[in-house]
Amino acid sequence: MSLSKARSINIAILALGGQGGGVLVDWIVGMAEHEGWTAQSTSVAGVAQRTGATIYYVELVSPQDRPRPDAQPVLALMAVPGDVDVLIAAELMEAGRAVQRGLVTPDRTTLIASSHRIFSVMEKTTPGNGLAESEPVMQLLRDSARQLVLDDMQDLAVKNGSVISSSLFGALAGSGALPFAQSAFEAVVERSGVGVKGSLAALRAAADLARQPVAQPKALGTVTGTGMDTAARALPETAAAPAVQPLLDRIRADFPAPAWNMLGEGLARVLDYQDVAYGREYLDRVAAFTRFGDATTVAEAAHWIAVAMSYDDVIRVADLKTRPERWDRVRREVAAGADEVVGTEEFFHPRLAEVLGLLPLGLARWVLASPGLSGWLAPRLDKGRRIRAFSLRGHLQLRVVAGLRRWRRGNLRHAEEMAHIQQWLDVALAIAPHDLALATEVLRCRRLVKGYSDTHARGSSRFDRLMRAAQSLRGREGAAAALASLREAALRDAEGKALEQRWSALQLPAAI
């Protein structure tokens, strides 16, 4: 037996954990070997997007490229910049990183990538909108590859009841980058014997897509994390429940028409959060801003008052985690079959403040008034807990907490939130007669307050500081723009450095 340096087809695959990168490699190797080719695969594991995706590397050599039948080709163990024929990326930013590494070249590489995003740790931890721009990366891919197949392969897979590895494999088949017929691709999936029907459907759909001209995938829009950032739906003519109909009628009678849709969204949110009486309270609070005659201000009030009134507490978290639609979404995301068991393990880390917040107002204040009792309880409650929500015991624990909703209005957390909301609205209403633009920016500052526990405490601290800044800015030229710039600075980083810099630039008093 002798060794030879044969011309190979070199394939690099970048995939995050759970995206089936290993399955994709097995399919490629299995197909090639079944067709009589020599195939070798290696991988270098990453840690999701902290240190990069797992990089799989495959080299394929055809029988015709061997000088003799007994000659064994010498194959490499890792992708080399400038020497990759096919690059497959299971997420948009990983495709961009592959280009940065030099693994994609315009004279050689066929690039197959999914345009969907899996957000990095830095994007998730930014207090405001920390998402990286997708469009510049898409343009980089268009400029860098000899051939480009770019679309939302994750969505395509889910629609066909499969996972992204199937659609990427189909895109590889449709691209023509490998000298195998589509029937060979389908055959290796059939031989795997697992999830064949969905995998074949996704494969064929992606192969058809790959043969079409590259479309312009839709880039991600602005995300602010309030749950009400998309265009508001039209206000319905009739309510789903008779008790809600008077509230819809009140919106049409008492509020300006341009604000109706946002009022409808806000009303739906607070009704889902609590009850019809809470919906009436919501409309009462928004109605205080109608006297200024500006529909934009009313719409902003409708938006942010709804967000404030549906604050995140332990009751809300438990409710959302046990809803049937959440389980349906989880099953869709993991493409689980009807006979597959899917479970989630929920992590909770409530502090003493969160536990006391669930108690009736009088009892909670009695505990807080006793330093000894509070000191004894704090270390016993301040522990992380993992709840297996798919087990009977875990599900019942969450449902019991969610059931406290009916008593929410009598607990400490609700009293504190309502007082905080009223202070915020008092600031906006006091400013509005003199500077409506500044008052509207005061309403928008509610975006800073979200979550619970430490996240809520940090956001509330910055929010309170901006409320004091709003008072200081009254009467200044450009006060609204100044407060808006402070809000955006507060959302820019978790450490608060940007806020401090902007604060100094506006020459606001340090004591505020």
PEDANOR-V869062 format. One record per pair of residues at least 24 apart in sequence whose C-alpha atoms are under 8 Angstrom apart, sorted by the first residue. I is the first residue (numbers start at 1). J is the second residue. If there is no record, write none. Layout:
BEGIN
i = (I,I)
j = (J,J)
END
This chain:
BEGIN
i = (1,1,1,2,2,2,3,3,3,3,4,4,4,4,4,4,5,5,5,6,6,6,6,6,7,7,8,8,8,8,9,9,9,9,9,10,10,10,10,10,10,10,10,10,11,11,11,11,11,11,11,11,11,12,12,12,12,12,12,12,12,12,13,13,13,13,13,13,13,14,14,14,14,14,14,14,14,14,14,15,15,15,15,15,15,15,16,16,16,16,16,17,17,17,17,19,19,19,19,20,20,20,21,21,22,23,24,24,24,24,25,25,27,27,27,29,29,30,31,31,31,31,32,36,36,37,37,37,38,38,40,41,42,42,43,49,49,50,50,52,53,79,84,84,85,85,86,86,86,86,87,87,88,88,88,89,89,90,90,90,90,90,91,91,91,91,92,92,92,92,92,93,93,93,95,96,96,96,99,99,104,104,105,105,105,106,106,106,106,106,107,107,108,108,109,109,109,110,110,110,110,110,110,111,111,111,111,111,111,112,112,112,112,112,112,113,113,113,113,113,113,114,114,114,114,114,114,115,115,115,115,115,116,116,116,116,125,126,126,126,126,127,127,127,127,127,127,128,128,128,128,128,128,128,129,129,129,129,129,129,130,131,133,134,134,135,148,149,149,149,150,150,150,151,151,152,153,156,156,156,157,158,158,158,160,160,160,160,161,161,161,161,161,162,162,162,162,162,162,163,163,163,166,166,166,166,167,167,167,167,167,167,167,168,168,169,169,170,170,170,170,170,170,171,171,171,171,171,171,172,172,173,174,174,174,174,174,174,175,175,175,226,226,228,228,232,232,232,233,233,233,233,234,234,234,235,235,235,235,235,236,243,244,247,247,251,254,255,255,256,256,256,257,258,258,258,259,259,259,259,259,260,262,262,262,263,263,263,265,266,266,266,266,266,267,269,269,270,270,270,273,273,274,274,282,282,288,289,292,292,297,297,300,300,300,301,301,304,304,304,304,308,308,308,309,309,309,311,311,311,312,312,312,313,313,313,313,314,314,314,314,315,315,315,315,315,316,316,317,318,318,318,318,319,319,319,319,319,321,322,322,322,322,342,343,343,343,344,344,344,345,345,345,345,345,346,346,346,346,347,347,347,347,348,348,348,348,349,349,349,349,350,350,350,350,350,351,351,351,351,351,352,352,352,352,353,354,354,355,356,356,357,357,357,357,358,358,358,358,358,359,359,360,360,360,361,361,361,361,364,364,365,424,427,427,431,435,435,437,438,438,438,438,438,438,439,441,441,441,442,442,442,445,445,448,448,448,462,465,468,469,469,472,482)
j = (70,71,72,70,71,72,71,72,73,74,66,67,71,72,73,74,73,74,75,61,65,66,73,74,61,65,59,60,61,62,59,60,61,84,85,57,58,59,60,79,83,84,85,86,57,58,59,79,84,85,86,87,88,55,56,57,58,79,84,86,87,88,55,56,57,87,88,89,90,53,54,55,56,87,88,89,90,94,95,53,54,55,89,90,91,94,48,49,53,54,90,47,48,53,54,90,163,164,165,163,164,165,56,165,56,165,165,166,168,169,56,58,185,188,189,58,60,188,184,185,187,188,60,62,63,61,62,63,62,63,75,77,77,78,78,120,121,120,121,94,94,103,108,109,109,110,110,111,112,177,111,112,112,113,168,113,114,114,153,164,165,168,115,116,117,118,116,117,134,137,138,117,134,137,141,137,140,141,141,144,144,145,144,145,146,143,144,145,146,147,145,146,145,146,145,146,147,145,146,147,148,149,177,141,145,146,147,148,149,148,149,150,168,171,172,148,149,150,151,153,168,150,151,152,153,154,168,150,151,152,153,217,151,152,153,154,494,491,492,493,494,448,490,491,492,493,494,224,225,448,488,491,492,493,222,223,224,225,491,492,492,223,220,219,220,219,214,175,210,214,214,215,217,215,217,217,206,202,205,206,202,332,333,335,198,199,201,202,198,199,201,202,335,195,198,199,201,202,335,199,334,335,199,200,202,203,199,202,203,204,205,206,207,203,206,203,206,202,203,204,205,206,207,203,206,207,208,209,210,207,210,207,206,207,208,209,210,211,207,210,211,307,447,265,303,261,262,265,261,262,264,265,260,261,264,260,261,263,264,265,264,276,276,279,280,283,287,287,290,290,295,298,295,295,296,299,295,296,298,299,302,299,299,302,303,299,302,303,303,302,303,305,306,307,306,306,310,306,309,310,310,316,405,406,306,309,429,429,432,433,436,440,440,443,444,440,443,443,444,446,447,421,446,449,417,418,421,417,450,451,450,451,452,354,413,451,452,354,401,402,452,401,402,403,404,405,402,405,402,398,399,401,402,398,399,401,402,403,398,389,395,398,399,390,388,389,390,388,389,390,386,387,388,389,390,386,387,388,389,384,385,386,387,384,385,386,387,382,383,384,385,381,382,383,384,453,378,381,382,383,453,377,378,381,382,453,413,453,381,412,413,411,412,413,414,404,408,411,412,413,411,412,410,411,412,410,411,412,415,411,412,412,467,467,471,474,474,475,480,470,474,479,480,481,483,480,480,483,484,467,470,483,484,487,487,490,491,490,512,512,508,512,508,506)
END
